[in-house]
């Protein structure tokens, strides 16, 4: 699989993929169907999995649905096998100055983890990011994908 047929996934998409109550659940289902049909390799970074677990736990607590936590964790790890996670948190020390520069350049709109995701995508020649976070749109090296149509158009433009 070529590098440009790879897509990284942001936490907001992964949360929606496992929580049927999420307002974007159906869109994310359609996105992953398109990804499968187009034979695009999906990349899950460890910091995204970590953030997803934290978001889901907080959301379920706030919505008084904590009894669903174990089931959603099972759903997460049926989608993202722990052995398929790309471990990038160890790159934080090496990239720290560049991360801070990118966060500063965005006036904080890109948070620390988002900057890490973006920089590692650039290093690994991953040009697509599945995300609903428009703050990634300011980056010239990364195309944010948030609909099946956007994915098909981006792949066709290659």
Number of C-alpha atoms within 10 A of each C-alpha: 8 9 13 15 18 21 25 23 21 25 25 19 23 24 25 20 23 23 19 13 10 14 10 17 18 14 16 24 17 14 23 18 13 17 19 12 9 13 12 19 16 19 19 22 23 18 20 25 22 11 17 22 19 13 15 22 19 15 16 16 14 10 9 10 12 16 10 14 17 11 13 21 16 12 14 20 13 11 13 17 10 13 7 13 15 15 12 15 16 9 11 15 9 10 16 14 11 14 23 16 13 22 19 14 11 16 10 13 17 21 17 17 17 21 23 25 24 24 20 18 21 16 10 12 17 22 21 25 24 24 21 16 18 12 15 21 12 13 14 9 16 19 20 26 24 19 18 18 13 14 23 15 12 15 14 8 7 7
